[in-house]
Amino acid sequence: MFLLMLFVLSVAVVLIVTALAPLLPAGPARTLGNLGWRDK
């Protein structure tokens, strides 16, 4: 049960970071883009 909660939280964090990536400064946004989190 704990692992399931941890998995759900990790997915939520990834989605939130991906959604906020364009709003972050150029540094973090570029890093996320290099990691492939952003399609655009």
N, C-alpha and C positions, 0 to 999 in steps of 0.2 A: 504493500500500500504506500509505504514511504517512497519507494522508487517511482511509483506511478506519479505521485505528487511532484517529485523532483523533475521528472520528465516533462510534465505539463508546465511547470514553472520555467524550465529552460526554453521550451518552445515559445512561451509567452514573451520571454525576454528577447529572444531572437526576432520575433515579429515586431515588438516595440522598437527595438534598435533599428531594424530595417525601415520602419515607418518614419522614424525620426532622423534617419541618416541625412536626408537632403536639408534638414534644418540646422544640422551641426556645422561648426566651422570647417574650413577646407581640409584641415588635417585629418580629423576622424572620418569625414565623409570619404576622402580619398583612400584612406586605409580600408574602410569597409568595402569600397568599390574594388580594391585590389584583391580582397578576400573573396569577392564574388557574391556578396550579400545583395548588391544592387544590380538590377538588370539594365537600368538606364545610365 
